[in-house]
């Protein structure tokens, strides 16, 4: 089942994101259920959140990923949402 992990950074926390980026990327690469991932960016191109798409057996897997994410552990996020997702179009 597909799930989207949608995270919004706290304001003025780019330094937290930058300091934990390598560990976060390692965490992403270690999970075979991650299908796509990348940051949201503002008008100036600065990172301000994350979108990760999972093809995982269940929501619990995504919850466990989020709980162990170095970004989350560092207190980067103001909001974290997990949404089941139904892909309609794929190119």
C-alpha positions, 0 to 999 in steps of 0.5 A, a space after each residue: 500500500 502506498 503512503 505519503 509522509 508529509 513533514 513541515 519544518 519549523 520556521 527558522 530551522 534550516 540549520 537543523 535540517 542541514 546538520 542532520 541531512 546526511 543522517 536523514 539521507 542514510 535513513 532514507 536509503 536504508 529503507 527498501 519501501 521508500 519509492 520517492 523522496 525529496 524536500 519541499 522548497 520555498 520561492 527562494 529554493 530553500 528547503 522547508 519540508 519533506 515528502 516521502 512516498 512509501 510502498 509499505 506493507 502498512 501504516 505502522 511501517 511509515 510510523 516507525 520510519 518517522 519515529 526513527 528519522 534523524 530529522 524528527 529526532 532533532 526536532 525539525 518538524 512542526 507537523 508530520 502527517 501520514 496519508 494513505 495514497 492511491 496512485 492514479 497516474 504513473 509515467 
